Amino acid sequence: MSDHVYKIVELMGSSTSSIEDAIQTAIKRADQTLRNLRWFEVVQTRGHVENGMVYQYQVVLKVGFTLEGEGP
């Protein structure tokens, strides 16, 4: 097993459907521009309320991906 070095970025995803959909939205979008995505951590969950009802779910994620190339 080789050692890995990860880069971590922070993302925010949103959805009017669910927290899970907000996570998927963020991961799918990140996958379009980042390679080697390996893991995520939900660090914050919040939402937007309108007229006494949940209107939108929002999640902040830390996403890790492996760096390409040879290490030192």
DRENPA-407355 format. One line per field, with one value per atom (N, C-alpha, C): residue number from 0; atom name; x, y, z. Coordinates in nm, 3 decimals. Atoms other than C-alpha are relative to their C-alpha. Layout:
loro: NUM_...
tipa: CA_...
c1: X_...
c2: Y_...
c3: Z_...
***
This chain:
loro: 0_0_0_1_1_1_2_2_2_3_3_3_4_4_4_5_5_5_6_6_6_7_7_7_8_8_8_9_9_9_10_10_10_11_11_11_12_12_12_13_13_13_14_14_14_15_15_15_16_16_16_17_17_17_18_18_18_19_19_19_20_20_20_21_21_21_22_22_22_23_23_23_24_24_24_25_25_25_26_26_26_27_27_27_28_28_28_29_29_29_30_30_30_31_31_31_32_32_32_33_33_33_34_34_34_35_35_35_36_36_36_37_37_37_38_38_38_39_39_39_40_40_40_41_41_41_42_42_42_43_43_43_44_44_44_45_45_45_46_46_46_47_47_47_48_48_48_49_49_49_50_50_50_51_51_51_52_52_52_53_53_53_54_54_54_55_55_55_56_56_56_57_57_57_58_58_58_59_59_59_60_60_60_61_61_61_62_62_62_63_63_63_64_64_64_65_65_65_66_66_66_67_67_67_68_68_68_69_69_69_70_70_70_71_71_71
tipa: N_CA_C_N_CA_C_N_CA_C_N_CA_C_N_CA_C_N_CA_C_N_CA_C_N_CA_C_N_CA_C_N_CA_C_N_CA_C_N_CA_C_N_CA_C_N_CA_C_N_CA_C_N_CA_C_N_CA_C_N_CA_C_N_CA_C_N_CA_C_N_CA_C_N_CA_C_N_CA_C_N_CA_C_N_CA_C_N_CA_C_N_CA_C_N_CA_C_N_CA_C_N_CA_C_N_CA_C_N_CA_C_N_CA_C_N_CA_C_N_CA_C_N_CA_C_N_CA_C_N_CA_C_N_CA_C_N_CA_C_N_CA_C_N_CA_C_N_CA_C_N_CA_C_N_CA_C_N_CA_C_N_CA_C_N_CA_C_N_CA_C_N_CA_C_N_CA_C_N_CA_C_N_CA_C_N_CA_C_N_CA_C_N_CA_C_N_CA_C_N_CA_C_N_CA_C_N_CA_C_N_CA_C_N_CA_C_N_CA_C_N_CA_C_N_CA_C_N_CA_C_N_CA_C_N_CA_C_N_CA_C_N_CA_C_N_CA_C_N_CA_C
c1: 0.085_0.000_0.089_-0.080_0.141_-0.058_0.044_0.126_-0.069_0.073_-0.111_0.010_0.011_-0.116_-0.132_0.130_-0.458_-0.004_0.034_-0.564_-0.144_0.135_-0.876_-0.057_0.072_-1.127_-0.134_0.129_-1.445_-0.104_0.109_-1.772_-0.130_0.135_-2.131_-0.097_0.102_-2.413_-0.138_0.136_-2.782_-0.101_0.108_-3.109_-0.132_0.133_-3.479_-0.063_0.056_-3.530_0.044_-0.049_-3.303_0.146_-0.141_-2.970_0.085_-0.074_-2.858_0.016_-0.007_-2.939_0.096_-0.095_-2.743_0.144_-0.132_-2.440_0.033_-0.022_-2.479_0.025_-0.017_-2.509_0.143_-0.136_-2.180_0.105_-0.097_-1.994_0.000_0.009_-2.121_0.065_-0.059_-2.019_0.152_-0.144_-1.674_0.067_-0.056_-1.619_0.021_-0.017_-1.645_0.134_-0.124_-1.327_0.115_-0.105_-1.135_0.013_-0.024_-0.976_0.035_-0.040_-0.922_-0.071_0.077_-1.199_-0.003_-0.008_-1.171_-0.095_0.084_-1.380_-0.063_0.060_-1.603_-0.041_0.046_-1.701_-0.099_0.097_-2.015_0.039_-0.045_-1.900_-0.107_0.106_-2.214_-0.127_0.130_-2.582_-0.088_0.091_-2.826_-0.107_0.104_-3.128_-0.060_0.068_-3.342_-0.149_0.142_-3.696_-0.078_0.093_-3.979_-0.141_0.140_-4.334_-0.016_0.009_-4.264_0.032_-0.033_-4.145_0.144_-0.135_-3.805_-0.008_-0.001_-3.736_0.122_-0.124_-3.376_0.092_-0.100_-3.120_0.137_-0.135_-2.757_0.099_-0.104_-2.448_0.137_-0.139_-2.084_0.079_-0.079_-1.845_0.148_-0.142_-1.474_0.016_-0.019_-1.374_0.150_-0.141_-1.041_0.024_-0.041_-0.866_0.150_-0.144_-0.527_0.068_-0.082_-0.256_0.063_-0.061_-0.118_0.151_-0.145_0.245_0.072_-0.085_0.532_0.028_-0.036_0.599_0.150_-0.145_0.940_0.061
c2: -0.119_0.000_0.124_-0.121_0.338_0.110_-0.116_0.658_0.098_-0.098_0.928_0.138_-0.138_1.305_0.051_-0.049_1.467_0.152_-0.142_1.817_0.008_-0.015_1.937_0.134_-0.122_2.188_0.002_-0.014_2.321_0.040_-0.024_2.320_0.024_-0.009_2.419_-0.044_0.045_2.232_0.034_-0.031_2.314_-0.078_0.073_2.146_0.038_-0.021_2.207_-0.133_0.133_1.829_-0.058_0.068_1.698_0.032_-0.015_1.710_-0.091_0.095_1.401_0.053_-0.056_1.571_0.118_-0.112_1.880_-0.052_0.062_1.655_-0.047_0.051_1.486_0.114_-0.116_1.825_0.053_-0.052_1.944_-0.097_0.100_1.618_-0.012_0.011_1.591_0.119_-0.120_1.948_0.001_0.005_1.908_-0.102_0.106_1.589_0.046_-0.053_1.796_0.071_-0.076_1.992_-0.056_0.059_1.790_-0.148_0.143_1.451_-0.068_0.084_1.170_0.032_-0.021_1.261_-0.130_0.121_1.016_-0.003_0.001_1.126_0.138_-0.128_1.395_-0.007_-0.013_1.518_0.116_-0.107_1.718_0.077_-0.079_2.002_0.098_-0.092_2.214_-0.032_0.018_2.167_0.118_-0.110_2.452_0.004_-0.010_2.559_0.138_-0.127_2.841_-0.024_0.014_2.892_0.112_-0.098_3.065_-0.037_0.018_3.106_-0.117_0.102_2.875_-0.141_0.133_2.585_-0.002_0.015_2.451_0.017_-0.029_2.593_-0.060_0.048_2.485_-0.056_0.062_2.254_0.040_-0.038_2.362_-0.079_0.071_2.161_0.054_-0.035_2.260_-0.129_0.123_1.977_0.032_0.006_1.919_-0.122_0.107_1.710_-0.021_0.032_1.530_-0.071_0.071_1.423_-0.020_0.028_1.266_0.085_-0.077_1.467_-0.094_0.081_1.339_0.013_-0.006_1.262_-0.070_0.066_1.123_0.095_-0.077_1.241_0.005_-0.012_1.327_-0.134
c3: 0.000_0.000_0.000_0.007_-0.096_0.088_-0.079_0.104_-0.093_0.080_-0.016_0.063_-0.044_0.007_-0.057_0.042_-0.008_0.003_0.000_-0.100_0.046_-0.052_0.082_-0.047_0.039_-0.058_0.072_-0.066_0.093_-0.105_0.094_-0.101_0.076_-0.054_-0.036_-0.109_0.093_-0.205_0.053_-0.044_-0.197_-0.083_0.066_-0.287_0.065_-0.056_-0.246_0.042_-0.029_-0.203_0.133_-0.120_0.074_0.026_-0.035_0.254_-0.089_0.083_0.062_-0.143_0.134_-0.269_-0.004_-0.007_-0.160_-0.003_0.002_-0.095_-0.142_0.137_-0.435_-0.098_0.088_-0.607_0.009_-0.018_-0.458_-0.055_0.046_-0.530_-0.152_0.147_-0.889_-0.068_0.060_-0.963_0.017_-0.024_-0.804_-0.091_0.084_-1.005_-0.144_0.135_-1.325_-0.018_0.012_-1.245_0.084_-0.084_-0.982_-0.032_0.022_-1.037_0.131_-0.113_-0.789_0.131_-0.123_-0.542_0.078_-0.081_-0.252_0.119_-0.120_0.046_0.021_-0.040_0.192_0.147_-0.139_0.537_0.004_-0.017_0.611_0.127_-0.115_0.837_0.047_-0.040_0.842_-0.078_0.064_0.769_0.041_-0.029_0.741_-0.108_0.100_0.543_-0.006_0.023_0.418_0.023_-0.033_0.549_-0.067_0.056_0.365_0.042_-0.042_0.496_0.097_-0.104_0.790_-0.046_0.051_0.572_-0.052_0.055_0.471_-0.151_0.144_0.127_-0.068_0.061_0.069_0.108_-0.086_0.232_-0.051_0.037_0.237_0.085_-0.074_0.334_-0.041_0.025_0.365_0.016_0.002_0.279_-0.009_0.030_0.304_-0.089_0.096_0.005_-0.019_0.017_-0.026_-0.132_0.122_-0.344_0.004_0.001_-0.406_-0.105_0.093_-0.572_-0.102_0.105_-0.900_0.003_0.014_-0.970_0.114_-0.100_-0.768_0.116_-0.118_-0.416_0.019_-0.024_-0.272_0.039
***
